[in-house]
Amino acid sequence: MQDWIEKGPSKFDSNRDEIMSLTKYGNIHGVPSKTLEKYCHKDPEKRRKIGGQIGTKPLLLGDDQNLIAQIALRKDRANDGMSPTEMIETIQTINPSLTCKQARDHFHRTGP
């Protein structure tokens, strides 16, 4: 989408054919044209920011998620892998405000 905004409608598809419409550009990249219009609006003030709309906020910040992954990785390398229960406890230790169910759901959404 940033490509469309920066270069205007003069884009090229995989056959190096010029794409003149936002609808065709969206079809090639698998994005509905109505959705693409909201992010590539001609008026910069009316453009939606990617990732700034619908969806729940993550329970753990990216740094916390990386820390949990590193803990699990190091325990695995030491041949002392973590059970799902230990992972859930680790998640709750890092963010004590989470309930057991929230920690369990977070683990099952992001786990293997």
PyMOL commands that place a pseudoatom at each C-alpha (Angstrom):
pseudoatom trace, name=CA, resn=MET, resi=1, chain=A, elem=C, hetatm=0, pos=[0.000, 0.000, 0.000]
pseudoatom trace, name=CA, resn=GLN, resi=2, chain=A, elem=C, hetatm=0, pos=[2.857, 2.362, 0.786]
pseudoatom trace, name=CA, resn=ASP, resi=3, chain=A, elem=C, hetatm=0, pos=[4.132, 1.600, -2.716]
pseudoatom trace, name=CA, resn=TRP, resi=4, chain=A, elem=C, hetatm=0, pos=[0.826, 2.772, -4.214]
pseudoatom trace, name=CA, resn=ILE, resi=5, chain=A, elem=C, hetatm=0, pos=[0.775, 5.938, -2.092]
pseudoatom trace, name=CA, resn=GLU, resi=6, chain=A, elem=C, hetatm=0, pos=[4.368, 6.906, -2.905]
pseudoatom trace, name=CA, resn=LYS, resi=7, chain=A, elem=C, hetatm=0, pos=[4.417, 6.111, -6.634]
pseudoatom trace, name=CA, resn=GLY, resi=8, chain=A, elem=C, hetatm=0, pos=[0.812, 6.893, -7.558]
pseudoatom trace, name=CA, resn=PRO, resi=9, chain=A, elem=C, hetatm=0, pos=[-1.205, 4.778, -9.960]
pseudoatom trace, name=CA, resn=SER, resi=10, chain=A, elem=C, hetatm=0, pos=[1.757, 3.977, -12.198]
pseudoatom trace, name=CA, resn=LYS, resi=11, chain=A, elem=C, hetatm=0, pos=[2.529, 0.466, -10.878]
pseudoatom trace, name=CA, resn=PHE, resi=12, chain=A, elem=C, hetatm=0, pos=[3.445, -2.726, -12.639]
pseudoatom trace, name=CA, resn=ASP, resi=13, chain=A, elem=C, hetatm=0, pos=[2.160, -6.273, -12.210]
pseudoatom trace, name=CA, resn=SER, resi=14, chain=A, elem=C, hetatm=0, pos=[4.246, -9.448, -12.484]
pseudoatom trace, name=CA, resn=ASN, resi=15, chain=A, elem=C, hetatm=0, pos=[4.149, -9.236, -16.305]
pseudoatom trace, name=CA, resn=ARG, resi=16, chain=A, elem=C, hetatm=0, pos=[5.470, -5.669, -16.108]
pseudoatom trace, name=CA, resn=ASP, resi=17, chain=A, elem=C, hetatm=0, pos=[2.081, -4.399, -17.389]
pseudoatom trace, name=CA, resn=GLU, resi=18, chain=A, elem=C, hetatm=0, pos=[1.143, -1.018, -15.970]
pseudoatom trace, name=CA, resn=ILE, resi=19, chain=A, elem=C, hetatm=0, pos=[-1.653, -0.990, -13.382]
pseudoatom trace, name=CA, resn=MET, resi=20, chain=A, elem=C, hetatm=0, pos=[-3.766, 2.134, -13.604]
pseudoatom trace, name=CA, resn=SER, resi=21, chain=A, elem=C, hetatm=0, pos=[-6.576, 1.346, -11.150]
pseudoatom trace, name=CA, resn=LEU, resi=22, chain=A, elem=C, hetatm=0, pos=[-6.614, 0.816, -7.422]
pseudoatom trace, name=CA, resn=THR, resi=23, chain=A, elem=C, hetatm=0, pos=[-9.128, -2.025, -7.919]
pseudoatom trace, name=CA, resn=LYS, resi=24, chain=A, elem=C, hetatm=0, pos=[-6.804, -3.949, -10.223]
pseudoatom trace, name=CA, resn=TYR, resi=25, chain=A, elem=C, hetatm=0, pos=[-3.866, -3.318, -7.879]
pseudoatom trace, name=CA, resn=GLY, resi=26, chain=A, elem=C, hetatm=0, pos=[-5.930, -4.691, -4.989]
pseudoatom trace, name=CA, resn=ASN, resi=27, chain=A, elem=C, hetatm=0, pos=[-6.960, -7.767, -6.971]
pseudoatom trace, name=CA, resn=ILE, resi=28, chain=A, elem=C, hetatm=0, pos=[-3.343, -8.576, -7.819]
pseudoatom trace, name=CA, resn=HIS, resi=29, chain=A, elem=C, hetatm=0, pos=[-2.275, -8.272, -4.177]
pseudoatom trace, name=CA, resn=GLY, resi=30, chain=A, elem=C, hetatm=0, pos=[-5.363, -9.969, -2.720]
pseudoatom trace, name=CA, resn=VAL, resi=31, chain=A, elem=C, hetatm=0, pos=[-6.788, -6.900, -1.001]
pseudoatom trace, name=CA, resn=PRO, resi=32, chain=A, elem=C, hetatm=0, pos=[-10.434, -5.882, -1.560]
pseudoatom trace, name=CA, resn=SER, resi=33, chain=A, elem=C, hetatm=0, pos=[-10.617, -2.544, -3.357]
pseudoatom trace, name=CA, resn=LYS, resi=34, chain=A, elem=C, hetatm=0, pos=[-12.927, -1.011, -0.719]
pseudoatom trace, name=CA, resn=THR, resi=35, chain=A, elem=C, hetatm=0, pos=[-10.386, -1.892, 1.982]
pseudoatom trace, name=CA, resn=LEU, resi=36, chain=A, elem=C, hetatm=0, pos=[-7.489, -0.585, -0.081]
pseudoatom trace, name=CA, resn=GLU, resi=37, chain=A, elem=C, hetatm=0, pos=[-9.302, 2.711, -0.678]
pseudoatom trace, name=CA, resn=LYS, resi=38, chain=A, elem=C, hetatm=0, pos=[-9.390, 3.375, 3.079]
pseudoatom trace, name=CA, resn=TYR, resi=39, chain=A, elem=C, hetatm=0, pos=[-5.625, 2.998, 3.368]
pseudoatom trace, name=CA, resn=CYS, resi=40, chain=A, elem=C, hetatm=0, pos=[-4.698, 4.740, 0.092]
pseudoatom trace, name=CA, resn=HIS, resi=41, chain=A, elem=C, hetatm=0, pos=[-7.100, 7.690, 0.285]
pseudoatom trace, name=CA, resn=LYS, resi=42, chain=A, elem=C, hetatm=0, pos=[-6.108, 10.683, -1.820]
pseudoatom trace, name=CA, resn=ASP, resi=43, chain=A, elem=C, hetatm=0, pos=[-6.420, 12.968, 1.210]
pseudoatom trace, name=CA, resn=PRO, resi=44, chain=A, elem=C, hetatm=0, pos=[-3.572, 12.032, 3.628]
pseudoatom trace, name=CA, resn=GLU, resi=45, chain=A, elem=C, hetatm=0, pos=[-5.696, 13.147, 6.607]
pseudoatom trace, name=CA, resn=LYS, resi=46, chain=A, elem=C, hetatm=0, pos=[-8.355, 10.529, 5.786]
pseudoatom trace, name=CA, resn=ARG, resi=47, chain=A, elem=C, hetatm=0, pos=[-5.946, 7.589, 5.338]
pseudoatom trace, name=CA, resn=ARG, resi=48, chain=A, elem=C, hetatm=0, pos=[-6.166, 4.782, 7.859]
pseudoatom trace, name=CA, resn=LYS, resi=49, chain=A, elem=C, hetatm=0, pos=[-2.975, 3.781, 9.550]
pseudoatom trace, name=CA, resn=ILE, resi=50, chain=A, elem=C, hetatm=0, pos=[-2.014, 0.134, 9.124]
pseudoatom trace, name=CA, resn=GLY, resi=51, chain=A, elem=C, hetatm=0, pos=[-2.522, -1.756, 12.365]
pseudoatom trace, name=CA, resn=GLY, resi=52, chain=A, elem=C, hetatm=0, pos=[-4.379, 1.102, 14.018]
pseudoatom trace, name=CA, resn=GLN, resi=53, chain=A, elem=C, hetatm=0, pos=[-7.921, -0.194, 13.701]
pseudoatom trace, name=CA, resn=ILE, resi=54, chain=A, elem=C, hetatm=0, pos=[-10.008, -3.150, 14.793]
pseudoatom trace, name=CA, resn=GLY, resi=55, chain=A, elem=C, hetatm=0, pos=[-8.567, -5.879, 16.978]
pseudoatom trace, name=CA, resn=THR, resi=56, chain=A, elem=C, hetatm=0, pos=[-7.800, -6.559, 20.573]
pseudoatom trace, name=CA, resn=LYS, resi=57, chain=A, elem=C, hetatm=0, pos=[-4.653, -5.263, 22.162]
pseudoatom trace, name=CA, resn=PRO, resi=58, chain=A, elem=C, hetatm=0, pos=[-2.020, -7.930, 22.864]
pseudoatom trace, name=CA, resn=LEU, resi=59, chain=A, elem=C, hetatm=0, pos=[-1.877, -9.273, 26.406]
pseudoatom trace, name=CA, resn=LEU, resi=60, chain=A, elem=C, hetatm=0, pos=[1.930, -9.113, 26.408]
pseudoatom trace, name=CA, resn=LEU, resi=61, chain=A, elem=C, hetatm=0, pos=[4.216, -6.592, 24.787]
pseudoatom trace, name=CA, resn=GLY, resi=62, chain=A, elem=C, hetatm=0, pos=[6.606, -7.768, 22.086]
pseudoatom trace, name=CA, resn=ASP, resi=63, chain=A, elem=C, hetatm=0, pos=[9.589, -7.613, 24.451]
pseudoatom trace, name=CA, resn=ASP, resi=64, chain=A, elem=C, hetatm=0, pos=[7.773, -9.807, 26.972]
pseudoatom trace, name=CA, resn=GLN, resi=65, chain=A, elem=C, hetatm=0, pos=[6.837, -12.284, 24.247]
pseudoatom trace, name=CA, resn=ASN, resi=66, chain=A, elem=C, hetatm=0, pos=[10.467, -12.427, 23.118]
pseudoatom trace, name=CA, resn=LEU, resi=67, chain=A, elem=C, hetatm=0, pos=[11.617, -12.976, 26.701]
pseudoatom trace, name=CA, resn=ILE, resi=68, chain=A, elem=C, hetatm=0, pos=[9.236, -15.920, 27.143]
pseudoatom trace, name=CA, resn=ALA, resi=69, chain=A, elem=C, hetatm=0, pos=[10.398, -17.395, 23.845]
pseudoatom trace, name=CA, resn=GLN, resi=70, chain=A, elem=C, hetatm=0, pos=[14.050, -17.030, 24.909]
pseudoatom trace, name=CA, resn=ILE, resi=71, chain=A, elem=C, hetatm=0, pos=[13.352, -18.698, 28.271]
pseudoatom trace, name=CA, resn=ALA, resi=72, chain=A, elem=C, hetatm=0, pos=[11.676, -21.649, 26.545]
pseudoatom trace, name=CA, resn=LEU, resi=73, chain=A, elem=C, hetatm=0, pos=[14.469, -21.843, 23.960]
pseudoatom trace, name=CA, resn=ARG, resi=74, chain=A, elem=C, hetatm=0, pos=[17.246, -21.903, 26.549]
pseudoatom trace, name=CA, resn=LYS, resi=75, chain=A, elem=C, hetatm=0, pos=[15.494, -24.530, 28.655]
pseudoatom trace, name=CA, resn=ASP, resi=76, chain=A, elem=C, hetatm=0, pos=[15.029, -26.647, 25.534]
pseudoatom trace, name=CA, resn=ARG, resi=77, chain=A, elem=C, hetatm=0, pos=[18.709, -26.310, 24.602]
pseudoatom trace, name=CA, resn=ALA, resi=78, chain=A, elem=C, hetatm=0, pos=[19.612, -27.484, 28.096]
pseudoatom trace, name=CA, resn=ASN, resi=79, chain=A, elem=C, hetatm=0, pos=[17.448, -30.573, 27.503]
pseudoatom trace, name=CA, resn=ASP, resi=80, chain=A, elem=C, hetatm=0, pos=[15.037, -29.409, 30.189]
pseudoatom trace, name=CA, resn=GLY, resi=81, chain=A, elem=C, hetatm=0, pos=[12.045, -28.313, 28.081]
pseudoatom trace, name=CA, resn=MET, resi=82, chain=A, elem=C, hetatm=0, pos=[9.070, -26.527, 29.575]
pseudoatom trace, name=CA, resn=SER, resi=83, chain=A, elem=C, hetatm=0, pos=[5.660, -28.134, 29.917]
pseudoatom trace, name=CA, resn=PRO, resi=84, chain=A, elem=C, hetatm=0, pos=[2.581, -26.148, 28.883]
pseudoatom trace, name=CA, resn=THR, resi=85, chain=A, elem=C, hetatm=0, pos=[1.828, -25.592, 32.570]
pseudoatom trace, name=CA, resn=GLU, resi=86, chain=A, elem=C, hetatm=0, pos=[5.313, -24.126, 33.130]
pseudoatom trace, name=CA, resn=MET, resi=87, chain=A, elem=C, hetatm=0, pos=[4.862, -21.854, 30.108]
pseudoatom trace, name=CA, resn=ILE, resi=88, chain=A, elem=C, hetatm=0, pos=[1.532, -20.592, 31.444]
pseudoatom trace, name=CA, resn=GLU, resi=89, chain=A, elem=C, hetatm=0, pos=[3.115, -19.956, 34.847]
pseudoatom trace, name=CA, resn=THR, resi=90, chain=A, elem=C, hetatm=0, pos=[5.964, -18.058, 33.166]
pseudoatom trace, name=CA, resn=ILE, resi=91, chain=A, elem=C, hetatm=0, pos=[3.454, -15.903, 31.278]
pseudoatom trace, name=CA, resn=GLN, resi=92, chain=A, elem=C, hetatm=0, pos=[1.680, -15.131, 34.548]
pseudoatom trace, name=CA, resn=THR, resi=93, chain=A, elem=C, hetatm=0, pos=[4.984, -14.361, 36.259]
pseudoatom trace, name=CA, resn=ILE, resi=94, chain=A, elem=C, hetatm=0, pos=[5.874, -11.819, 33.587]
pseudoatom trace, name=CA, resn=ASN, resi=95, chain=A, elem=C, hetatm=0, pos=[2.403, -10.244, 33.662]
pseudoatom trace, name=CA, resn=PRO, resi=96, chain=A, elem=C, hetatm=0, pos=[0.771, -10.978, 37.041]
pseudoatom trace, name=CA, resn=SER, resi=97, chain=A, elem=C, hetatm=0, pos=[-2.400, -9.116, 36.086]
pseudoatom trace, name=CA, resn=LEU, resi=98, chain=A, elem=C, hetatm=0, pos=[-3.352, -11.930, 33.677]
pseudoatom trace, name=CA, resn=THR, resi=99, chain=A, elem=C, hetatm=0, pos=[-5.755, -14.580, 34.848]
pseudoatom trace, name=CA, resn=CYS, resi=100, chain=A, elem=C, hetatm=0, pos=[-4.896, -18.227, 34.402]
pseudoatom trace, name=CA, resn=LYS, resi=101, chain=A, elem=C, hetatm=0, pos=[-7.374, -18.446, 31.519]
pseudoatom trace, name=CA, resn=GLN, resi=102, chain=A, elem=C, hetatm=0, pos=[-5.873, -15.395, 29.769]
pseudoatom trace, name=CA, resn=ALA, resi=103, chain=A, elem=C, hetatm=0, pos=[-2.357, -16.822, 30.127]
pseudoatom trace, name=CA, resn=ARG, resi=104, chain=A, elem=C, hetatm=0, pos=[-3.508, -20.239, 28.885]
pseudoatom trace, name=CA, resn=ASP, resi=105, chain=A, elem=C, hetatm=0, pos=[-5.324, -18.697, 25.901]
pseudoatom trace, name=CA, resn=HIS, resi=106, chain=A, elem=C, hetatm=0, pos=[-2.284, -16.578, 25.078]
pseudoatom trace, name=CA, resn=PHE, resi=107, chain=A, elem=C, hetatm=0, pos=[-0.036, -19.650, 25.189]
pseudoatom trace, name=CA, resn=HIS, resi=108, chain=A, elem=C, hetatm=0, pos=[-2.341, -21.695, 22.966]
pseudoatom trace, name=CA, resn=ARG, resi=109, chain=A, elem=C, hetatm=0, pos=[-2.661, -18.863, 20.431]
pseudoatom trace, name=CA, resn=THR, resi=110, chain=A, elem=C, hetatm=0, pos=[1.070, -18.310, 20.162]
pseudoatom trace, name=CA, resn=GLY, resi=111, chain=A, elem=C, hetatm=0, pos=[2.464, -21.717, 21.081]
pseudoatom trace, name=CA, resn=PRO, resi=112, chain=A, elem=C, hetatm=0, pos=[3.466, -24.526, 18.715]
for i in range(1, 112): cmd.bond("trace and resi %d" % i, "trace and resi %d" % (i + 1))
show_as sticks, trace
zoom trace
